Structures are given as C-alpha cells and as structure tokens.
C-alpha cells in the first residue's frame, strides 16, 4: 500500500548548514516515528519557503542514504504572513499501516502549521 506522509520544520537561518541540519532532523524523525527504511520510500517532495535559498533540502536526505530515492525540491508559494524559513516534505512510502497509524511530523516552529496532525 502507498501512503503519503507530511512534515515540516522551521529552519533557524538561511544558511547552508542550518538547512541541512533542520532537514536532517525532520527526515530522521519521520523515518523513526513511522518505522521506515529507505527501501520503503518511493519518493520525497521537498519545498522551501522563498526565504530559504542557501541549499537544497534534498541534500540532507542524500547524506542520510537516500541515494536511489527520487527527490525533488520546489519553492513554496509566497503567501503574505506565512511562517518564515520552513522546509516541508511529502514522502510517498510503501507500508502496511492504515492511514490512522501514519505519523506526520511537524517540528520546531512548524508545529503551528498543522496542530491538528502534528505529533
């Protein structure tokens, strides 16, 4: 069965190391909370708010071993008043878990984005 898992994290600054560090934290939390391996991941779509330009978030996933997983980065739409410095992801995974057992991951200031599903 294919499931989509959402997540987001607020990054401390528009700096390469800060983007990689925050994205690493997000990806690791998503994988751990859902008990996944890279073999379970079909693809990951990353978005970054328009104020994050210092690095591609997908680089963090590559450094974690997502070598043969299709990854892509996009810019989130620039909505006035939106939370700044946010990396979001949507991972498509193969799992036997029902939708109710999927753990979406919202970290740091990004918890405010989806308090209804943040864990």
C-alpha positions as semicolon CSV with decimal commas, in nm:
position;residue;x (nm);y (nm);z (nm)
1;X;0,000;0,000;0,000
2;X;0,123;0,352;-0,076
3;X;0,086;0,628;0,181
4;X;0,188;0,994;0,183
5;X;0,348;1,135;0,495
6;X;0,375;1,508;0,558
7;X;0,622;1,700;0,765
8;X;0,773;2,042;0,819
9;X;1,038;2,216;1,024
10;X;1,129;2,578;1,079
11;X;1,495;2,648;1,000
12;X;1,699;2,881;1,220
13;X;1,856;3,082;0,936
14;X;1,903;3,093;0,561
15;X;2,240;2,924;0,589
16;X;2,356;2,603;0,423
17;X;2,438;2,423;0,748
18;X;2,112;2,531;0,914
19;X;1,905;2,400;0,622
20;X;2,089;2,067;0,613
21;X;2,072;2,027;0,992
22;X;1,699;2,103;1,016
23;X;1,610;1,887;0,716
24;X;1,815;1,601;0,859
25;X;1,623;1,632;1,187
26;X;1,291;1,628;1,000
27;X;1,372;1,330;0,779
28;X;1,514;1,127;1,067
29;X;1,210;1,196;1,284
30;X;0,972;1,098;1,004
31;X;1,161;0,774;0,939
32;X;1,187;0,682;1,309
33;X;0,828;0,764;1,404
34;X;0,694;0,563;1,112
35;X;0,950;0,281;1,149
36;X;1,064;0,315;0,787
37;X;1,382;0,234;0,599
38;X;1,497;0,398;0,277
39;X;1,375;0,086;0,094
40;X;1,018;0,180;0,198
41;X;1,044;0,529;0,047
42;X;0,917;0,572;-0,309
43;X;0,990;0,945;-0,345
44;X;1,013;1,269;-0,147
45;X;0,900;1,616;-0,250
46;X;1,065;1,894;-0,051
47;X;0,952;2,255;-0,053
48;X;1,129;2,552;0,099
49;X;0,977;2,887;0,179
50;X;1,102;3,160;-0,058
51;X;1,341;3,293;0,208
52;X;1,545;2,970;0,213
53;X;1,789;2,975;-0,077
54;X;2,125;2,871;0,069
55;X;2,092;2,497;-0,005
56;X;1,863;2,231;-0,147
57;X;1,685;2,045;0,138
58;X;1,715;1,718;-0,056
59;X;2,090;1,723;0,004
60;X;2,023;1,627;0,367
61;X;1,829;1,318;0,255
62;X;2,111;1,219;0,018
63;X;2,356;1,245;0,309
64;X;2,125;1,014;0,510
65;X;2,146;0,742;0,244
66;X;1,855;0,824;0,012
67;X;2,083;0,753;-0,285
68;X;1,835;0,574;-0,514
69;X;1,518;0,751;-0,395
70;X;1,378;1,015;-0,632
71;X;1,392;1,354;-0,458
72;X;1,290;1,699;-0,578
73;X;1,291;2,048;-0,429
74;X;1,047;2,330;-0,504
75;X;0,976;2,675;-0,368
76;X;0,663;2,708;-0,156
77;X;0,424;2,981;-0,271
78;X;0,497;3,320;-0,117
79;X;0,184;3,382;0,091
80;X;0,188;3,711;0,284
81;X;0,220;3,646;0,657
82;X;0,326;3,282;0,615
83;X;0,564;3,129;0,867
84;X;0,921;3,211;0,755
85;X;1,211;2,971;0,694
86;X;1,013;2,649;0,660
87;X;1,115;2,326;0,489
88;X;0,821;2,098;0,414
89;X;0,816;1,748;0,276
90;X;0,574;1,492;0,145
91;X;0,713;1,141;0,137
92;X;0,546;0,863;-0,058
93;X;0,609;0,531;0,112
94;X;0,517;0,166;0,088
95;X;0,368;0,046;0,416
96;X;0,103;-0,186;0,552
97;X;0,000;0,072;0,811
98;X;-0,352;0,211;0,788
99;X;-0,378;0,587;0,738
100;X;-0,471;0,635;1,105
101;X;-0,131;0,494;1,212
102;X;0,079;0,726;0,995
103;X;0,275;0,982;1,198
104;X;0,306;1,323;1,032
105;X;0,598;1,520;1,174
106;X;0,597;1,894;1,245
107;X;0,896;2,025;1,439
108;X;1,013;2,349;1,597
109;X;0,801;2,649;1,495
110;X;0,636;2,446;1,219
111;X;0,415;2,277;1,481
112;X;0,191;2,582;1,440
113;X;0,122;2,489;1,077
114;X;-0,078;2,173;1,149
115;X;-0,161;2,140;1,516
116;X;-0,440;1,903;1,415
117;X;-0,193;1,637;1,293
118;X;0,143;1,735;1,447
119;X;0,283;1,470;1,681
